[in-house]
């Protein structure tokens, strides 16, 4: 699978996890912030791969 598709799959996993966590935790919780940072990194990787 090409790099961009793999990154997109990881982005969607991260988004889902962040949304699920944010339903039960405060948006400023360590867990949500950590996933958000991970998502930011993936989005940056995707932009570089374009």
mmCIF entry with sequence, helices, sheets and N, C-alpha, C, O atoms, coordinates in Angstrom:
data_MODEL
# 
_entry.id   MODEL 
# 
_entity.id                         1 
_entity.type                       polymer 
_entity.pdbx_number_of_molecules   1 
# 
_entity_poly.entity_id                      1 
_entity_poly.type                           'polypeptide(L)' 
_entity_poly.nstd_linkage                   no 
_entity_poly.nstd_monomer                   no 
_entity_poly.pdbx_seq_one_letter_code       
;(UNK)(UNK)(UNK)(UNK)(UNK)(UNK)(UNK)(UNK)(UNK)(UNK)(UNK)(UNK)(UNK)(UNK)(UNK)(UNK)
(UNK)(UNK)(UNK)(UNK)(UNK)(UNK)(UNK)(UNK)(UNK)(UNK)(UNK)(UNK)(UNK)(UNK)(UNK)(UNK)
(UNK)(UNK)(UNK)(UNK)(UNK)(UNK)(UNK)(UNK)(UNK)(UNK)(UNK)(UNK)(UNK)(UNK)(UNK)(UNK)
(UNK)(UNK)
;
_entity_poly.pdbx_seq_one_letter_code_can   XXXXXXXXXXXXXXXXXXXXXXXXXXXXXXXXXXXXXXXXXXXXXXXXXX 
_entity_poly.pdbx_strand_id                 A 
# 
loop_
_entity_poly_seq.entity_id 
_entity_poly_seq.num 
_entity_poly_seq.mon_id 
_entity_poly_seq.hetero 
1 1  UNK n 
1 2  UNK n 
1 3  UNK n 
1 4  UNK n 
1 5  UNK n 
1 6  UNK n 
1 7  UNK n 
1 8  UNK n 
1 9  UNK n 
1 10 UNK n 
1 11 UNK n 
1 12 UNK n 
1 13 UNK n 
1 14 UNK n 
1 15 UNK n 
1 16 UNK n 
1 17 UNK n 
1 18 UNK n 
1 19 UNK n 
1 20 UNK n 
1 21 UNK n 
1 22 UNK n 
1 23 UNK n 
1 24 UNK n 
1 25 UNK n 
1 26 UNK n 
1 27 UNK n 
1 28 UNK n 
1 29 UNK n 
1 30 UNK n 
1 31 UNK n 
1 32 UNK n 
1 33 UNK n 
1 34 UNK n 
1 35 UNK n 
1 36 UNK n 
1 37 UNK n 
1 38 UNK n 
1 39 UNK n 
1 40 UNK n 
1 41 UNK n 
1 42 UNK n 
1 43 UNK n 
1 44 UNK n 
1 45 UNK n 
1 46 UNK n 
1 47 UNK n 
1 48 UNK n 
1 49 UNK n 
1 50 UNK n 
# 
_struct_asym.id          A 
_struct_asym.entity_id   1 
# 
loop_
_struct_conf.conf_type_id 
_struct_conf.id 
_struct_conf.pdbx_PDB_helix_id 
_struct_conf.beg_label_comp_id 
_struct_conf.beg_label_asym_id 
_struct_conf.beg_label_seq_id 
_struct_conf.pdbx_beg_PDB_ins_code 
_struct_conf.end_label_comp_id 
_struct_conf.end_label_asym_id 
_struct_conf.end_label_seq_id 
_struct_conf.pdbx_end_PDB_ins_code 
_struct_conf.beg_auth_comp_id 
_struct_conf.beg_auth_asym_id 
_struct_conf.beg_auth_seq_id 
_struct_conf.end_auth_comp_id 
_struct_conf.end_auth_asym_id 
_struct_conf.end_auth_seq_id 
_struct_conf.pdbx_PDB_helix_class 
_struct_conf.details 
_struct_conf.pdbx_PDB_helix_length 
HELX_P HELX_P1 AA1 UNK A 3  ? UNK A 24 ? UNK A 3  UNK A 24 1 ? 22 
HELX_P HELX_P2 AA2 UNK A 30 ? UNK A 49 ? UNK A 30 UNK A 49 1 ? 20 
# 
_struct_conf_type.id          HELX_P 
_struct_conf_type.criteria    ? 
_struct_conf_type.reference   ? 
# 
loop_
_atom_site.group_PDB 
_atom_site.id 
_atom_site.type_symbol 
_atom_site.label_atom_id 
_atom_site.label_alt_id 
_atom_site.label_comp_id 
_atom_site.label_asym_id 
_atom_site.label_entity_id 
_atom_site.label_seq_id 
_atom_site.pdbx_PDB_ins_code 
_atom_site.Cartn_x 
_atom_site.Cartn_y 
_atom_site.Cartn_z 
_atom_site.occupancy 
_atom_site.B_iso_or_equiv 
_atom_site.pdbx_formal_charge 
_atom_site.auth_seq_id 
_atom_site.auth_comp_id 
_atom_site.auth_asym_id 
_atom_site.auth_atom_id 
_atom_site.pdbx_PDB_model_num 
ATOM 1   N N  . UNK A 1 1  ? 0.852   -1.182 0.000  1.00 0.00 ? 1  UNK A N  1 
ATOM 2   C CA . UNK A 1 1  ? 0.000   0.000  0.000  1.00 0.00 ? 1  UNK A CA 1 
ATOM 3   C C  . UNK A 1 1  ? 0.893   1.239  0.000  1.00 0.00 ? 1  UNK A C  1 
ATOM 4   O O  . UNK A 1 1  ? 1.946   1.257  0.638  1.00 0.00 ? 1  UNK A O  1 
ATOM 5   N N  . UNK A 1 2  ? 0.471   2.251  -0.707 1.00 0.00 ? 2  UNK A N  1 
ATOM 6   C CA . UNK A 1 2  ? 1.321   3.437  -0.765 1.00 0.00 ? 2  UNK A CA 1 
ATOM 7   C C  . UNK A 1 2  ? 1.286   4.220  0.544  1.00 0.00 ? 2  UNK A C  1 
ATOM 8   O O  . UNK A 1 2  ? 0.349   4.109  1.335  1.00 0.00 ? 2  UNK A O  1 
ATOM 9   N N  . UNK A 1 3  ? 2.323   5.006  0.746  1.00 0.00 ? 3  UNK A N  1 
ATOM 10  C CA . UNK A 1 3  ? 2.544   5.732  2.000  1.00 0.00 ? 3  UNK A CA 1 
ATOM 11  C C  . UNK A 1 3  ? 1.339   6.583  2.405  1.00 0.00 ? 3  UNK A C  1 
ATOM 12  O O  . UNK A 1 3  ? 0.925   6.547  3.564  1.00 0.00 ? 3  UNK A O  1 
ATOM 13  N N  . UNK A 1 4  ? 0.772   7.343  1.474  1.00 0.00 ? 4  UNK A N  1 
ATOM 14  C CA . UNK A 1 4  ? -0.349  8.233  1.813  1.00 0.00 ? 4  UNK A CA 1 
ATOM 15  C C  . UNK A 1 4  ? -1.557  7.457  2.321  1.00 0.00 ? 4  UNK A C  1 
ATOM 16  O O  . UNK A 1 4  ? -2.237  7.900  3.247  1.00 0.00 ? 4  UNK A O  1 
ATOM 17  N N  . UNK A 1 5  ? -1.825  6.311  1.723  1.00 0.00 ? 5  UNK A N  1 
ATOM 18  C CA . UNK A 1 5  ? -2.969  5.506  2.162  1.00 0.00 ? 5  UNK A CA 1 
ATOM 19  C C  . UNK A 1 5  ? -2.760  4.978  3.576  1.00 0.00 ? 5  UNK A C  1 
ATOM 20  O O  . UNK A 1 5  ? -3.687  4.956  4.386  1.00 0.00 ? 5  UNK A O  1 
ATOM 21  N N  . UNK A 1 6  ? -1.537  4.554  3.861  1.00 0.00 ? 6  UNK A N  1 
ATOM 22  C CA . UNK A 1 6  ? -1.226  4.073  5.211  1.00 0.00 ? 6  UNK A CA 1 
ATOM 23  C C  . UNK A 1 6  ? -1.393  5.189  6.238  1.00 0.00 ? 6  UNK A C  1 
ATOM 24  O O  . UNK A 1 6  ? -1.926  4.974  7.326  1.00 0.00 ? 6  UNK A O  1 
ATOM 25  N N  . UNK A 1 7  ? -0.930  6.381  5.877  1.00 0.00 ? 7  UNK A N  1 
ATOM 26  C CA . UNK A 1 7  ? -1.068  7.521  6.784  1.00 0.00 ? 7  UNK A CA 1 
ATOM 27  C C  . UNK A 1 7  ? -2.546  7.852  6.988  1.00 0.00 ? 7  UNK A C  1 
ATOM 28  O O  . UNK A 1 7  ? -2.966  8.134  8.111  1.00 0.00 ? 7  UNK A O  1 
ATOM 29  N N  . UNK A 1 8  ? -3.329  7.820  5.925  1.00 0.00 ? 8  UNK A N  1 
ATOM 30  C CA . UNK A 1 8  ? -4.767  8.102  6.046  1.00 0.00 ? 8  UNK A CA 1 
ATOM 31  C C  . UNK A 1 8  ? -5.466  7.103  6.966  1.00 0.00 ? 8  UNK A C  1 
ATOM 32  O O  . UNK A 1 8  ? -6.345  7.478  7.742  1.00 0.00 ? 8  UNK A O  1 
ATOM 33  N N  . UNK A 1 9  ? -5.081  5.857  6.878  1.00 0.00 ? 9  UNK A N  1 
ATOM 34  C CA . UNK A 1 9  ? -5.659  4.836  7.758  1.00 0.00 ? 9  UNK A CA 1 
ATOM 35  C C  . UNK A 1 9  ? -5.335  5.158  9.215  1.00 0.00 ? 9  UNK A C  1 
ATOM 36  O O  . UNK A 1 9  ? -6.202  5.069  10.083 1.00 0.00 ? 9  UNK A O  1 
ATOM 37  N N  . UNK A 1 10 ? -4.091  5.528  9.476  1.00 0.00 ? 10 UNK A N  1 
ATOM 38  C CA . UNK A 1 10 ? -3.685  5.889  10.836 1.00 0.00 ? 10 UNK A CA 1 
ATOM 39  C C  . UNK A 1 10 ? -4.391  7.156  11.313 1.00 0.00 ? 10 UNK A C  1 
ATOM 40  O O  . UNK A 1 10 ? -4.755  7.261  12.485 1.00 0.00 ? 10 UNK A O  1 
ATOM 41  N N  . UNK A 1 11 ? -4.587  8.115  10.411 1.00 0.00 ? 11 UNK A N  1 
ATOM 42  C CA . UNK A 1 11 ? -5.306  9.349  10.756 1.00 0.00 ? 11 UNK A CA 1 
ATOM 43  C C  . UNK A 1 11 ? -6.726  9.013  11.193 1.00 0.00 ? 11 UNK A C  1 
ATOM 44  O O  . UNK A 1 11 ? -7.205  9.528  12.203 1.00 0.00 ? 11 UNK A O  1 
ATOM 45  N N  . UNK A 1 12 ? -7.393  8.162  10.444 1.00 0.00 ? 12 UNK A N  1 
ATOM 46  C CA . UNK A 1 12 ? -8.772  7.803  10.790 1.00 0.00 ? 12 UNK A CA 1 
ATOM 47  C C  . UNK A 1 12 ? -8.842  7.052  12.119 1.00 0.00 ? 12 UNK A C  1 
ATOM 48  O O  . UNK A 1 12 ? -9.758  7.277  12.911 1.00 0.00 ? 12 UNK A O  1 
ATOM 49  N N  . UNK A 1 13 ? -7.882  6.165  12.366 1.00 0.00 ? 13 UNK A N  1 
ATOM 50  C CA . UNK A 1 13 ? -7.842  5.462  13.657 1.00 0.00 ? 13 UNK A CA 1 
ATOM 51  C C  . UNK A 1 13 ? -7.680  6.458  14.799 1.00 0.00 ? 13 UNK A C  1 
ATOM 52  O O  . UNK A 1 13 ? -8.354  6.367  15.825 1.00 0.00 ? 13 UNK A O  1 
ATOM 53  N N  . UNK A 1 14 ? -6.781  7.401  14.602 1.00 0.00 ? 14 UNK A N  1 
ATOM 54  C CA . UNK A 1 14 ? -6.507  8.411  15.629 1.00 0.00 ? 14 UNK A CA 1 
ATOM 55  C C  . UNK A 1 14 ? -7.735  9.291  15.872 1.00 0.00 ? 14 UNK A C  1 
ATOM 56  O O  . UNK A 1 14 ? -8.086  9.570  17.018 1.00 0.00 ? 14 UNK A O  1 
ATOM 57  N N  . UNK A 1 15 ? -8.371  9.718  14.809 1.00 0.00 ? 15 UNK A N  1 
ATOM 58  C CA . UNK A 1 15 ? -9.574  10.550 14.945 1.00 0.00 ? 15 UNK A CA 1 
ATOM 59  C C  . UNK A 1 15 ? -10.660 9.824  15.729 1.00 0.00 ? 15 UNK A C  1 
ATOM 60  O O  . UNK A 1 15 ? -11.291 10.389 16.623 1.00 0.00 ? 15 UNK A O  1 
ATOM 61  N N  . UNK A 1 16 ? -10.860 8.571  15.374 1.00 0.00 ? 16 UNK A N  1 
ATOM 62  C CA . UNK A 1 16 ? -11.889 7.790  16.067 1.00 0.00 ? 16 UNK A CA 1 
ATOM 63  C C  . UNK A 1 16 ? -11.555 7.644  17.548 1.00 0.00 ? 16 UNK A C  1 
ATOM 64  O O  . UNK A 1 16 ? -12.417 7.811  18.411 1.00 0.00 ? 16 UNK A O  1 
ATOM 65  N N  . UNK A 1 17 ? -10.297 7.332  17.828 1.00 0.00 ? 17 UNK A N  1 
ATOM 66  C CA . UNK A 1 17 ? -9.887  7.168  19.222 1.00 0.00 ? 17 UNK A CA 1 
ATOM 67  C C  . UNK A 1 17 ? -10.050 8.477  19.994 1.00 0.00 ? 17 UNK A C  1 
ATOM 68  O O  . UNK A 1 17 ? -10.518 8.476  21.133 1.00 0.00 ? 17 UNK A O  1 
ATOM 69  N N  . UNK A 1 18 ? -9.664  9.586  19.375 1.00 0.00 ? 18 UNK A N  1 
ATOM 70  C CA . UNK A 1 18 ? -9.788  10.882 20.038 1.00 0.00 ? 18 UNK A CA 1 
ATOM 71  C C  . UNK A 1 18 ? -11.258 11.222 20.283 1.00 0.00 ? 18 UNK A C  1 
ATOM 72  O O  . UNK A 1 18 ? -11.608 11.711 21.358 1.00 0.00 ? 18 UNK A O  1 
ATOM 73  N N  . UNK A 1 19 ? -12.104 10.973 19.314 1.00 0.00 ? 19 UNK A N  1 
ATOM 74  C CA . UNK A 1 19 ? -13.537 11.230 19.493 1.00 0.00 ? 19 UNK A CA 1 
ATOM 75  C C  . UNK A 1 19 ? -14.129 10.362 20.593 1.00 0.00 ? 19 UNK A C  1 
ATOM 76  O O  . UNK A 1 19 ? -14.909 10.840 21.416 1.00 0.00 ? 19 UNK A O  1 
ATOM 77  N N  . UNK A 1 20 ? -13.762 9.097  20.606 1.00 0.00 ? 20 UNK A N  1 
ATOM 78  C CA . UNK A 1 20 ? -14.257 8.193  21.652 1.00 0.00 ? 20 UNK A CA 1 
ATOM 79  C C  . UNK A 1 20 ? -13.807 8.644  23.038 1.00 0.00 ? 20 UNK A C  1 
ATOM 80  O O  . UNK A 1 20 ? -14.601 8.670  23.978 1.00 0.00 ? 20 UNK A O  1 
ATOM 81  N N  . UNK A 1 21 ? -12.536 8.996  23.157 1.00 0.00 ? 21 UNK A N  1 
ATOM 82  C CA . UNK A 1 21 ? -12.016 9.455  24.444 1.00 0.00 ? 21 UNK A CA 1 
ATOM 83  C C  . UNK A 1 21 ? -12.678 10.750 24.894 1.00 0.00 ? 21 UNK A C  1 
ATOM 84  O O  . UNK A 1 21 ? -12.982 10.926 26.074 1.00 0.00 ? 21 UNK A O  1 
ATOM 85  N N  . UNK A 1 22 ? -12.898 11.646 23.953 1.00 0.00 ? 22 UNK A N  1 
ATOM 86  C CA . UNK A 1 22 ? -13.449 12.961 24.316 1.00 0.00 ? 22 UNK A CA 1 
ATOM 87  C C  . UNK A 1 22 ? -14.903 12.878 24.781 1.00 0.00 ? 22 UNK A C  1 
ATOM 88  O O  . UNK A 1 22 ? -15.414 13.825 25.378 1.00 0.00 ? 22 UNK A O  1 
ATOM 89  N N  . UNK A 1 23 ? -15.566 11.767 24.515 1.00 0.00 ? 23 UNK A N  1 
ATOM 90  C CA . UNK A 1 23 ? -16.934 11.581 25.014 1.00 0.00 ? 23 UNK A CA 1 
ATOM 91  C C  . UNK A 1 23 ? -16.947 11.300 26.513 1.00 0.00 ? 23 UNK A C  1 
ATOM 92  O O  . UNK A 1 23 ? -17.940 11.548 27.196 1.00 0.00 ? 23 UNK A O  1 
ATOM 93  N N  . UNK A 1 24 ? -15.823 10.776 27.012 1.00 0.00 ? 24 UNK A N  1 
ATOM 94  C CA . UNK A 1 24 ? -15.754 10.363 28.410 1.00 0.00 ? 24 UNK A CA 1 
ATOM 95  C C  . UNK A 1 24 ? -14.763 11.170 29.243 1.00 0.00 ? 24 UNK A C  1 
ATOM 96  O O  . UNK A 1 24 ? -14.823 11.167 30.472 1.00 0.00 ? 24 UNK A O  1 
ATOM 97  N N  . UNK A 1 25 ? -13.858 11.858 28.563 1.00 0.00 ? 25 UNK A N  1 
ATOM 98  C CA . UNK A 1 25 ? -12.819 12.607 29.267 1.00 0.00 ? 25 UNK A CA 1 
ATOM 99  C C  . UNK A 1 25 ? -12.865 14.076 28.865 1.00 0.00 ? 25 UNK A C  1 
ATOM 100 O O  . UNK A 1 25 ? -13.404 14.432 27.817 1.00 0.00 ? 25 UNK A O  1 
ATOM 101 N N  . UNK A 1 26 ? -12.302 14.903 29.700 1.00 0.00 ? 26 UNK A N  1 
ATOM 102 C CA . UNK A 1 26 ? -12.180 16.316 29.390 1.00 0.00 ? 26 UNK A CA 1 
ATOM 103 C C  . UNK A 1 26 ? -11.229 16.494 28.198 1.00 0.00 ? 26 UNK A C  1 
ATOM 104 O O  . UNK A 1 26 ? -10.269 15.737 28.050 1.00 0.00 ? 26 UNK A O  1 
ATOM 105 N N  . UNK A 1 27 ? -11.494 17.485 27.359 1.00 0.00 ? 27 UNK A N  1 
ATOM 106 C CA . UNK A 1 27 ? -10.645 17.707 26.189 1.00 0.00 ? 27 UNK A CA 1 
ATOM 107 C C  . UNK A 1 27 ? -9.208  18.050 26.559 1.00 0.00 ? 27 UNK A C  1 
ATOM 108 O O  . UNK A 1 27 ? -8.295  17.859 25.755 1.00 0.00 ? 27 UNK A O  1 
ATOM 109 N N  . UNK A 1 28 ? -9.006  18.548 27.755 1.00 0.00 ? 28 UNK A N  1 
ATOM 110 C CA . UNK A 1 28 ? -7.649  18.884 28.189 1.00 0.00 ? 28 UNK A CA 1 
ATOM 111 C C  . UNK A 1 28 ? -6.979  17.744 28.964 1.00 0.00 ? 28 UNK A C  1 
ATOM 112 O O  . UNK A 1 28 ? -5.890  17.923 29.510 1.00 0.00 ? 28 UNK A O  1 
ATOM 113 N N  . UNK A 1 29 ? -7.616  16.593 29.014 1.00 0.00 ? 29 UNK A N  1 
ATOM 114 C CA . UNK A 1 29 ? -7.014  15.448 29.708 1.00 0.00 ? 29 UNK A CA 1 
ATOM 115 C C  . UNK A 1 29 ? -5.748  14.998 28.973 1.00 0.00 ? 29 UNK A C  1 
ATOM 116 O O  . UNK A 1 29 ? -5.608  15.198 27.767 1.00 0.00 ? 29 UNK A O  1 
ATOM 117 N N  . UNK A 1 30 ? -4.851  14.402 29.711 1.00 0.00 ? 30 UNK A N  1 
ATOM 118 C CA . UNK A 1 30 ? -3.581  13.947 29.132 1.00 0.00 ? 30 UNK A CA 1 
ATOM 119 C C  . UNK A 1 30 ? -3.792  12.987 27.963 1.00 0.00 ? 30 UNK A C  1 
ATOM 120 O O  . UNK A 1 30 ? -3.090  13.060 26.954 1.00 0.00 ? 30 UNK A O  1 
ATOM 121 N N  . UNK A 1 31 ? -4.759  12.093 28.108 1.00 0.00 ? 31 UNK A N  1 
ATOM 122 C CA . UNK A 1 31 ? -5.004  11.095 27.063 1.00 0.00 ? 31 UNK A CA 1 
ATOM 123 C C  . UNK A 1 31 ? -5.480  11.745 25.763 1.00 0.00 ? 31 UNK A C  1 
ATOM 124 O O  . UNK A 1 31 ? -4.995  11.408 24.683 1.00 0.00 ? 31 UNK A O  1 
ATOM 125 N N  . UNK A 1 32 ? -6.426  12.673 25.869 1.00 0.00 ? 32 UNK A N  1 
ATOM 126 C CA . UNK A 1 32 ? -6.963  13.333 24.672 1.00 0.00 ? 32 UNK A CA 1 
ATOM 127 C C  . UNK A 1 32 ? -5.892  14.211 24.032 1.00 0.00 ? 32 UNK A C  1 
ATOM 128 O O  . UNK A 1 32 ? -5.750  14.227 22.809 1.00 0.00 ? 32 UNK A O  1 
ATOM 129 N N  . UNK A 1 33 ? -5.150  14.931 24.841 1.00 0.00 ? 33 UNK A N  1 
ATOM 130 C CA . UNK A 1 33 ? -4.085  15.796 24.317 1.00 0.00 ? 33 UNK A CA 1 
ATOM 131 C C  . UNK A 1 33 ? -3.012  14.960 23.618 1.00 0.00 ? 33 UNK A C  1 
ATOM 132 O O  . UNK A 1 33 ? -2.504  15.355 22.569 1.00 0.00 ? 33 UNK A O  1 
ATOM 133 N N  . UNK A 1 34 ? -2.671  13.825 24.186 1.00 0.00 ? 34 UNK A N  1 
ATOM 134 C CA . UNK A 1 34 ? -1.670  12.950 23.583 1.00 0.00 ? 34 UNK A CA 1 
ATOM 135 C C  . UNK A 1 34 ? -2.119  12.449 22.211 1.00 0.00 ? 34 UNK A C  1 
ATOM 136 O O  . UNK A 1 34 ? -1.345  12.467 21.254 1.00 0.00 ? 34 UNK A O  1 
ATOM 137 N N  . UNK A 1 35 ? -3.361  12.007 22.120 1.00 0.00 ? 35 UNK A N  1 
ATOM 138 C CA . UNK A 1 35 ? -3.895  11.535 20.838 1.00 0.00 ? 35 UNK A CA 1 
ATOM 139 C C  . UNK A 1 35 ? -3.966  12.692 19.840 1.00 0.00 ? 35 UNK A C  1 
ATOM 140 O O  . UNK A 1 35 ? -3.691  12.510 18.654 1.00 0.00 ? 35 UNK A O  1 
ATOM 141 N N  . UNK A 1 36 ? -4.329  13.863 20.316 1.00 0.00 ? 36 UNK A N  1 
ATOM 142 C CA . UNK A 1 36 ? -4.390  15.039 19.450 1.00 0.00 ? 36 UNK A CA 1 
ATOM 143 C C  . UNK A 1 36 ? -3.014  15.360 18.866 1.00 0.00 ? 36 UNK A C  1 
ATOM 144 O O  . UNK A 1 36 ? -2.899  15.690 17.686 1.00 0.00 ? 36 UNK A O  1 
ATOM 145 N N  . UNK A 1 37 ? -1.990  15.265 19.682 1.00 0.00 ? 37 UNK A N  1 
ATOM 146 C CA . UNK A 1 37 ? -0.620  15.510 19.199 1.00 0.00 ? 37 UNK A CA 1 
ATOM 147 C C  . UNK A 1 37 ? -0.212  14.466 18.173 1.00 0.00 ? 37 UNK A C  1 
ATOM 148 O O  . UNK A 1 37 ? 0.420   14.780 17.164 1.00 0.00 ? 37 UNK A O  1 
ATOM 149 N N  . UNK A 1 38 ? -0.580  13.229 18.442 1.00 0.00 ? 38 UNK A N  1 
ATOM 150 C CA . UNK A 1 38 ? -0.279  12.151 17.499 1.00 0.00 ? 38 UNK A CA 1 
ATOM 151 C C  . UNK A 1 38 ? -0.993  12.415 16.169 1.00 0.00 ? 38 UNK A C  1 
ATOM 152 O O  . UNK A 1 38 ? -0.413  12.228 15.099 1.00 0.00 ? 38 UNK A O  1 
ATOM 153 N N  . UNK A 1 39 ? -2.235  12.844 16.243 1.00 0.00 ? 39 UNK A N  1 
ATOM 154 C CA . UNK A 1 39 ? -2.999  13.166 15.040 1.00 0.00 ? 39 UNK A CA 1 
ATOM 155 C C  . UNK A 1 39 ? -2.345  14.315 14.277 1.00 0.00 ? 39 UNK A C  1 
ATOM 156 O O  . UNK A 1 39 ? -2.255  14.269 13.050 1.00 0.00 ? 39 UNK A O  1 
ATOM 157 N N  . UNK A 1 40 ? -1.893  15.335 14.983 1.00 0.00 ? 40 UNK A N  1 
ATOM 158 C CA . UNK A 1 40 ? -1.195  16.452 14.337 1.00 0.00 ? 40 UNK A CA 1 
ATOM 159 C C  . UNK A 1 40 ? 0.028   15.969 13.566 1.00 0.00 ? 40 UNK A C  1 
ATOM 160 O O  . UNK A 1 40 ? 0.263   16.395 12.435 1.00 0.00 ? 40 UNK A O  1 
ATOM 161 N N  . UNK A 1 41 ? 0.798   15.089 14.171 1.00 0.00 ? 41 UNK A N  1 
ATOM 162 C CA . UNK A 1 41 ? 1.993   14.558 13.509 1.00 0.00 ? 41 UNK A CA 1 
ATOM 163 C C  . UNK A 1 41 ? 1.623   13.798 12.240 1.00 0.00 ? 41 UNK A C  1 
ATOM 164 O O  . UNK A 1 41 ? 2.275   13.938 11.205 1.00 0.00 ? 41 UNK A O  1 
ATOM 165 N N  . UNK A 1 42 ? 0.571   12.995 12.335 1.00 0.00 ? 42 UNK A N  1 
ATOM 166 C CA . UNK A 1 42 ? 0.128   12.235 11.159 1.00 0.00 ? 42 UNK A CA 1 
ATOM 167 C C  . UNK A 1 42 ? -0.361  13.161 10.050 1.00 0.00 ? 42 UNK A C  1 
ATOM 168 O O  . UNK A 1 42 ? -0.076  12.933 8.874  1.00 0.00 ? 42 UNK A O  1 
ATOM 169 N N  . UNK A 1 43 ? -1.091  14.196 10.422 1.00 0.00 ? 43 UNK A N  1 
ATOM 170 C CA . UNK A 1 43 ? -1.571  15.155 9.425  1.00 0.00 ? 43 UNK A CA 1 
ATOM 171 C C  . UNK A 1 43 ? -0.400  15.873 8.756  1.00 0.00 ? 43 UNK A C  1 
ATOM 172 O O  . UNK A 1 43 ? -0.427  16.112 7.548  1.00 0.00 ? 43 UNK A O  1 
ATOM 173 N N  . UNK A 1 44 ? 0.615   16.214 9.525  1.00 0.00 ? 44 UNK A N  1 
ATOM 174 C CA . UNK A 1 44 ? 1.812   16.837 8.950  1.00 0.00 ? 44 UNK A CA 1 
ATOM 175 C C  . UNK A 1 44 ? 2.529   15.879 8.005  1.00 0.00 ? 44 UNK A C  1 
ATOM 176 O O  . UNK A 1 44 ? 2.985   16.287 6.937  1.00 0.00 ? 44 UNK A O  1 
ATOM 177 N N  . UNK A 1 45 ? 2.630   14.619 8.389  1.00 0.00 ? 45 UNK A N  1 
ATOM 178 C CA . UNK A 1 45 ? 3.249   13.612 7.518  1.00 0.00 ? 45 UNK A CA 1 
ATOM 179 C C  . UNK A 1 45 ? 2.475   13.486 6.213  1.00 0.00 ? 45 UNK A C  1 
ATOM 180 O O  . UNK A 1 45 ? 3.065   13.382 5.138  1.00 0.00 ? 45 UNK A O  1 
ATOM 181 N N  . UNK A 1 46 ? 1.149   13.495 6.317  1.00 0.00 ? 46 UNK A N  1 
ATOM 182 C CA . UNK A 1 46 ? 0.318   13.377 5.123  1.00 0.00 ? 46 UNK A CA 1 
ATOM 183 C C  . UNK A 1 46 ? 0.544   14.563 4.194  1.00 0.00 ? 46 UNK A C  1 
ATOM 184 O O  . UNK A 1 46 ? 0.659   14.392 2.980  1.00 0.00 ? 46 UNK A O  1 
ATOM 185 N N  . UNK A 1 47 ? 0.608   15.764 4.761  1.00 0.00 ? 47 UNK A N  1 
ATOM 186 C CA . UNK A 1 47 ? 0.842   16.961 3.946  1.00 0.00 ? 47 UNK A CA 1 
ATOM 187 C C  . UNK A 1 47 ? 2.200   16.896 3.248  1.00 0.00 ? 47 UNK A C  1 
ATOM 188 O O  . UNK A 1 47 ? 2.316   17.293 2.088  1.00 0.00 ? 47 UNK A O  1 
ATOM 189 N N  . UNK A 1 48 ? 3.214   16.407 3.931  1.00 0.00 ? 48 UNK A N  1 
ATOM 190 C CA . UNK A 1 48 ? 4.547   16.289 3.328  1.00 0.00 ? 48 UNK A CA 1 
ATOM 191 C C  . UNK A 1 48 ? 4.556   15.257 2.205  1.00 0.00 ? 48 UNK A C  1 
ATOM 192 O O  . UNK A 1 48 ? 5.315   15.390 1.245  1.00 0.00 ? 48 UNK A O  1 
ATOM 193 N N  . UNK A 1 49 ? 3.723   14.236 2.322  1.00 0.00 ? 49 UNK A N  1 
ATOM 194 C CA . UNK A 1 49 ? 3.672   13.162 1.322  1.00 0.00 ? 49 UNK A CA 1 
ATOM 195 C C  . UNK A 1 49 ? 2.893   13.560 0.074  1.00 0.00 ? 49 UNK A C  1 
ATOM 196 O O  . UNK A 1 49 ? 2.961   12.871 -0.944 1.00 0.00 ? 49 UNK A O  1 
ATOM 197 N N  . UNK A 1 50 ? 2.163   14.653 0.142  1.00 0.00 ? 50 UNK A N  1 
ATOM 198 C CA . UNK A 1 50 ? 1.340   15.081 -1.004 1.00 0.00 ? 50 UNK A CA 1 
ATOM 199 C C  . UNK A 1 50 ? 2.152   15.499 -2.155 1.00 0.00 ? 50 UNK A C  1 
ATOM 200 O O  . UNK A 1 50 ? 1.606   15.883 -3.189 1.00 0.00 ? 50 UNK A O  1 
# 
